[in-house]
Each structure stands twice: as C-alpha cells, then as structure tokens.
C-alpha cells in the first residue's frame, strides 16, 4: 500500500511536472531515493507472484533514479549526469585547498564551485518543484547521509536490472495505460 500510494500519486505522494515523486511532508530527494530503493526491493520479493507488478515497480524505481541523474533536464548528483550541482553545502567539498583558511566566508558563502567534488553524492534537491538553484546557501544544496543512504540502495537496484529494461519501461508509457499497480488511467 505504501509503494502504491507513491506510484499512483494517492495521499502519500505527488509528482513534479517532470516526473519526480515526492511526499508533501518530506519533499527532498532523499525521500524519493528511499522509496525508489524500496520499489526495487519489493519488485524482487513479488517477482514469482506477479511478473507484471514486479516490472512496474522496477520501471517506476528506474524512472526516479533517471530523474535524479538528469533525464528531466538537470542532474541532482554531484559530479554526474547533465549539468550536475557544483556548489554543494558540505564543508569538506567547499573549503579552499590548504594552506588557505577554511571559514564561513571562504566555504559556505563562497560563490565558487566546490574545491573538492563529492562525486556521486545526491543533494537535498528542490522540494516540490524541478527548479534547482546551484547555490550552497540554498537548503537544496545540502548533502547528507539522509539523502544518500537510499540513493545508494536505489543505484544498486538500478544496476541489477536486465539490459534493455529502460527501453521496456518506456514502451509501457502512452496516452492510455493499463498499469498493474494503479489500474487504468490516461496520461498527459
């Protein structure tokens, strides 16, 4: 029921215009990544029971991973994908190289790109929109374990998919869909 609520945009989740699922009470990308990881895990559990449902969960999880990697226009993963964030809110990344002093002005308030790239780190991300401002003073630029734990699990699920899975998932989206999880509905 939890995953169905996210996938079908019931009370649990909504979607941005470009396709990212989010919960109105916990909108950052970490929540999306955690649920994508759960979708991959659940797909493995129900594969023998229902191949169609298993594939739907995998396709949904993959769509969320690909969103975060930049398929919707901009990557939310530092150092990866299309136009990735360059100004993460992380002291280890933004402090200048030694012997320069690291303080609030030279790190947090600096408009310069990160000195050290946290390659693969998922940023907090925009809350309920697709619009990301690459500015480390913006909450969306935060990097933390609460975002990246689920992100790593979701990546593990996505890398274990069979070759050609993305193409299979794309073929299932049309004007009218009959989804094994959400039922029949019309997409715009």
DOMAR-811203 format. One record per residue (C-alpha): residue number from 1; residue in three letters; x, y, z. Coordinates in Angstrom, 1 decimal, always signed. Layout:
! DOMAR-811203
PT    k    r      xx      yy      zz
PT  NUM  ALA       X       Y       Z
...
***
This chain:
! DOMAR-811203
PT    k    r      xx      yy      zz
PT    1  UNK    +0.0    +0.0    +0.0
PT    2  UNK    +2.9    +2.4    +0.8
PT    3  UNK    +4.5    +2.0    -2.6
PT    4  UNK    +1.2    +2.1    -4.4
PT    5  UNK    +0.5    +5.4    -2.7
PT    6  UNK    +3.7    +6.8    -4.0
PT    7  UNK    +3.4    +5.4    -7.5
PT    8  UNK    -0.2    +6.2    -8.1
PT    9  UNK    +0.0    +9.7    -6.5
PT   10  UNK    -2.6    +9.0    -3.9
PT   11  UNK    -2.4   +10.6    -0.5
PT   12  UNK    +1.2    +9.6    +0.0
PT   13  UNK    +2.8   +11.4    -2.9
PT   14  UNK    +2.6   +13.9    -5.7
PT   15  UNK    +4.6   +14.4    -8.8
PT   16  UNK    +6.6   +17.4   -10.2
PT   17  UNK    +5.9   +18.5   -13.8
PT   18  UNK    +9.0   +16.5   -14.9
PT   19  UNK    +8.0   +13.3   -13.1
PT   20  UNK    +9.7   +13.1    -9.7
PT   21  UNK    +7.6   +11.7    -7.0
PT   22  UNK    +7.7   +13.5    -3.6
PT   23  UNK    +5.8   +13.4    -0.3
PT   24  UNK    +4.4   +16.8    +0.6
PT   25  UNK    +5.6   +16.4    +4.2
PT   26  UNK    +9.1   +15.2    +3.3
PT   27  UNK    +9.8   +16.5    -0.2
PT   28  UNK   +13.6   +16.3    -0.6
PT   29  UNK   +15.2   +13.9    -3.0
PT   30  UNK   +16.3   +11.6    -0.1
PT   31  UNK   +12.7   +10.6    +0.3
PT   32  UNK   +12.3    +9.9    -3.4
PT   33  UNK   +15.5    +7.8    -3.4
PT   34  UNK   +14.4    +5.8    -0.3
PT   35  UNK   +11.1    +4.9    -2.0
PT   36  UNK   +12.8    +4.1    -5.3
PT   37  UNK   +15.1    +1.7    -3.4
PT   38  UNK   +12.0    +0.2    -1.7
PT   39  UNK   +10.4    -0.3    -5.1
PT   40  UNK   +13.4    -2.3    -6.4
PT   41  UNK   +13.5    -4.4    -3.2
PT   42  UNK    +9.7    -5.1    -3.3
PT   43  UNK    +9.9    -6.0    -7.0
PT   44  UNK   +12.4    -8.7    -6.2
PT   45  UNK   +10.1   -10.1    -3.5
PT   46  UNK    +7.0   -10.3    -5.7
PT   47  UNK    +8.6   -11.4    -9.0
PT   48  UNK    +7.4   -15.0    -8.8
PT   49  UNK    +3.9   -14.0    -7.7
PT   50  UNK    +3.4   -11.3   -10.4
PT   51  UNK    +5.9   -10.6   -13.1
PT   52  UNK    +3.8    -7.6   -14.4
PT   53  UNK    +3.7    -5.9   -11.0
PT   54  UNK    +7.4    -6.6   -10.4
PT   55  UNK    +8.2    -5.0   -13.7
PT   56  UNK    +6.0    -2.0   -12.9
PT   57  UNK    +7.8    -1.4    -9.6
PT   58  UNK   +11.2    -1.7   -11.3
PT   59  UNK   +10.2    +0.7   -14.1
PT   60  UNK    +8.9    +3.2   -11.5
PT   61  UNK   +12.1    +3.0    -9.4
PT   62  UNK   +14.2    +3.3   -12.6
PT   63  UNK   +12.3    +6.4   -13.7
PT   64  UNK   +13.1    +8.1   -10.3
PT   65  UNK   +16.8    +7.2   -10.5
PT   66  UNK   +17.0    +8.5   -14.0
PT   67  UNK   +15.3   +11.7   -13.0
PT   68  UNK   +17.9   +12.3   -10.3
PT   69  UNK   +20.7   +11.5   -12.8
PT   70  UNK   +19.4   +14.3   -15.1
PT   71  UNK   +16.9   +12.8   -17.5
PT   72  UNK   +14.5   +15.6   -16.7
PT   73  UNK   +17.0   +18.3   -17.6
PT   74  UNK   +19.4   +18.6   -14.7
PT   75  UNK   +21.3   +16.1   -12.6
PT   76  UNK   +20.9   +16.2    -8.8
PT   77  UNK   +24.0   +14.1    -8.3
PT   78  UNK   +27.3   +15.9    -7.7
PT   79  UNK   +29.8   +15.3   -10.5
PT   80  UNK   +27.5   +13.0   -12.5
PT   81  UNK   +25.0   +13.4   -15.3
PT   82  UNK   +23.7   +16.5   -17.1
PT   83  UNK   +24.7   +19.9   -15.5
PT   84  UNK   +25.4   +18.5   -12.0
PT   85  UNK   +25.5   +20.6    -8.9
PT   86  UNK   +28.8   +22.3    -8.4
PT   87  UNK   +28.2   +24.2    -5.1
PT   88  UNK   +27.2   +21.6    -2.5
PT   89  UNK   +26.7   +22.5    +1.1
PT   90  UNK   +29.4   +20.4    +2.5
PT   91  UNK   +32.5   +21.8    +4.3
PT   92  UNK   +34.8   +19.0    +3.1
PT   93  UNK   +33.9   +19.9    -0.5
PT   94  UNK   +33.7   +23.7    -0.3
PT   95  UNK   +36.7   +24.6    +1.9
PT   96  UNK   +39.6   +26.0    -0.1
PT   97  UNK   +42.8   +24.0    -0.6
PT   98  UNK   +45.5   +24.3    +2.1
PT   99  UNK   +47.2   +26.5    +3.2
PT  100  UNK   +44.2   +28.8    +2.7
PT  101  UNK   +41.9   +29.2    +5.8
PT  102  UNK   +38.6   +27.5    +5.8
PT  103  UNK   +35.9   +29.6    +7.4
PT  104  UNK   +32.3   +30.7    +6.7
PT  105  UNK   +33.3   +33.2    +4.1
PT  106  UNK   +35.8   +31.0    +2.2
PT  107  UNK   +33.5   +28.0    +2.2
PT  108  UNK   +29.7   +28.4    +2.9
PT  109  UNK   +29.4   +31.9    +1.5
PT  110  UNK   +31.8   +31.4    -1.5
PT  111  UNK   +30.1   +31.6    -4.9
PT  112  UNK   +32.9   +29.5    -6.4
PT  113  UNK   +32.4   +25.8    -7.4
PT  114  UNK   +33.4   +23.2    -4.8
PT  115  UNK   +37.2   +22.8    -4.4
PT  116  UNK   +36.7   +19.0    -4.0
PT  117  UNK   +34.0   +17.2    -5.9
PT  118  UNK   +31.8   +14.8    -3.9
PT  119  UNK   +31.3   +12.7    -7.0
PT  120  UNK   +28.1   +10.6    -6.7
PT  121  UNK   +26.5   +12.5    -3.8
PT  122  UNK   +22.8   +13.3    -4.1
PT  123  UNK   +21.9   +16.8    -3.0
PT  124  UNK   +18.9   +17.6    -0.9
PT  125  UNK   +17.2   +18.9    -4.0
PT  126  UNK   +14.3   +21.2    -4.6
PT  127  UNK   +11.2   +20.5    -2.5
PT  128  UNK    +8.1   +20.4    -4.7
PT  129  UNK    +9.4   +21.6    -8.0
PT  130  UNK   +12.0   +20.7   -10.6
PT  131  UNK   +13.8   +24.1   -10.2
PT  132  UNK   +17.3   +23.8    -8.6
PT  133  UNK   +19.4   +26.7    -7.7
PT  134  UNK   +23.1   +25.8    -7.6
PT  135  UNK   +24.0   +27.9    -4.5
PT  136  UNK   +25.4   +26.3    -1.4
PT  137  UNK   +23.5   +28.8    +0.8
PT  138  UNK   +20.3   +27.2    -0.5
PT  139  UNK   +18.9   +24.3    +1.5
PT  140  UNK   +18.6   +22.3    -1.7
PT  141  UNK   +22.4   +22.1    -2.0
PT  142  UNK   +22.8   +20.1    +1.3
PT  143  UNK   +24.5   +16.7    +1.1
PT  144  UNK   +23.9   +14.2    +3.9
PT  145  UNK   +23.5   +10.6    +4.8
PT  146  UNK   +19.7   +11.0    +5.0
PT  147  UNK   +19.7   +11.6    +1.2
PT  148  UNK   +22.5    +9.3    +0.2
PT  149  UNK   +21.6    +6.1    +2.0
PT  150  UNK   +18.5    +5.5    -0.1
PT  151  UNK   +20.3    +6.8    -3.1
PT  152  UNK   +23.0    +4.1    -2.9
PT  153  UNK   +20.3    +1.4    -2.4
PT  154  UNK   +18.4    +2.7    -5.4
PT  155  UNK   +21.5    +2.7    -7.6
PT  156  UNK   +22.2    -0.9    -6.5
PT  157  UNK   +18.7    -1.8    -7.6
PT  158  UNK   +19.0    +0.0   -10.9
PT  159  UNK   +22.4    -1.6   -11.7
PT  160  UNK   +21.0    -5.1   -11.2
PT  161  UNK   +18.2    -4.7   -13.8
PT  162  UNK   +18.5    -6.6   -17.1
PT  163  UNK   +19.9    -4.9   -20.2
PT  164  UNK   +17.3    -3.1   -22.1
PT  165  UNK   +15.0    -2.6   -19.1
PT  166  UNK   +14.7    +1.2   -19.7
PT  167  UNK   +13.5    +0.6   -23.3
PT  168  UNK   +10.9    -1.8   -22.0
PT  169  UNK    +9.8    +0.7   -19.4
PT  170  UNK    +9.5    +3.5   -21.9
PT  171  UNK    +7.3    +1.3   -24.2
PT  172  UNK    +4.7    +1.0   -21.5
PT  173  UNK    +4.0    +4.7   -21.4
PT  174  UNK    +1.4    +6.0   -23.8
PT  175  UNK    -1.7    +8.1   -23.8
PT  176  UNK    -3.8    +5.3   -22.3
PT  177  UNK    -2.2    +2.9   -19.8
PT  178  UNK    -3.3    -0.1   -18.1
PT  179  UNK    -1.0    -0.4   -15.1
PT  180  UNK    -0.9    -3.5   -12.9
PT  181  UNK    -0.4    -1.3    -9.8
PT  182  UNK    -2.6    +1.8   -10.4
PT  183  UNK    -5.2    +0.4   -12.8
PT  184  UNK    -6.3    +2.1   -16.0
PT  185  UNK    -5.8    +5.8   -16.5
PT  186  UNK    -4.9    +8.4   -19.0
PT  187  UNK    -1.6   +10.2   -19.0
PT  188  UNK    -1.0   +13.7   -20.4
***
